[in-house]
């Protein structure tokens, strides 16, 4: 006989049969209480239960993910139109869709086998190769230059004096002390000097690791910037469009991008990965035409402008986030 104190740890997954709900005392039969929505299952959950609950309730919303992804891919801009016209319950909410796909992508990216180390090694190899080619070219050109003979020059005199070893470059940020205080400026100067003295490989490793750490946060805050650019591009539209509608469109477009990036992580042949890449790039054009109802020419010039401005914003934001993570955080 199990004591009452231990029955709470006994797991039960049976349906309720004309019994009171343990939360609101409503008599019901089934898996969930019709009054408060609590499940009939009792006892200690398993670790799988927590993972399933997180994915199905907070991210994928129990069966809505396949329908949402199919609609996202098949009808560019269709999710945005359906949400604006009130057809919302059948699909995952925009923020949850974007959050779920982006978290899944960055999680798989972080689990890749030493991806940051591979990138650092490739950058180092490219740097060494470039330096070797430059040195070879300099030596080759030096051999072609004739050295004029000077009869007055003694054998022990050298025509070319050896150049002194270049000093380590310094970055002075003490002027920031006038605005942020001497303490933060000194701390920043110390970290910069320490980073400059590190070997090149260690500098690249820290920069790549900082980029990987800051990219998820930066991309989440870039979605409102994307919506702001859309707001500016549609200022002359015949109907005033609120910023929230642009933000909705931005979440759906970024969700599609992360879905494509997830597929590109697979070992796909070039004949498959190539079209996925080009579709990811052209998707905003197709979605813009369906969502805003503009002409092909109107969608095209806005898409081209967005294709120039937004990548510049992404590169600048990621660079600033990386520098902040390396020198400040």
Buried (B, 14 or more C-beta within 10 A) or exposed (E): EEEEEEEEEEEEEEEBEEEEBEEEEBEBEEEBBEEEEBBBBBEEEEEEEEEBEEBBEEBBBEEBBEEBBEBBBEBBBBBBBBBBEEEEEEBBBBBBBBBBBBBBBBEEBEEEEEEBEEBBBEBBEEEEEEEEEEEEEEEEEEEEEEEEEEEEEEEEEEEEEEEEEEEEEEEEBEEBBEEEEEEBBBEBBEBBEEBEEEEEEEBBBBBBBBBBBBBBEBBBEBBBBBBBBBBBBBEEBEEEBEEEBBBBBBBBBBBBBBBBBBEBEEEEEEEEBEEBBEBBEEBBBBBBBBBBBBEEEBBBEBBEEBEEBBEEBBEEBBEEBBBEBBBEE
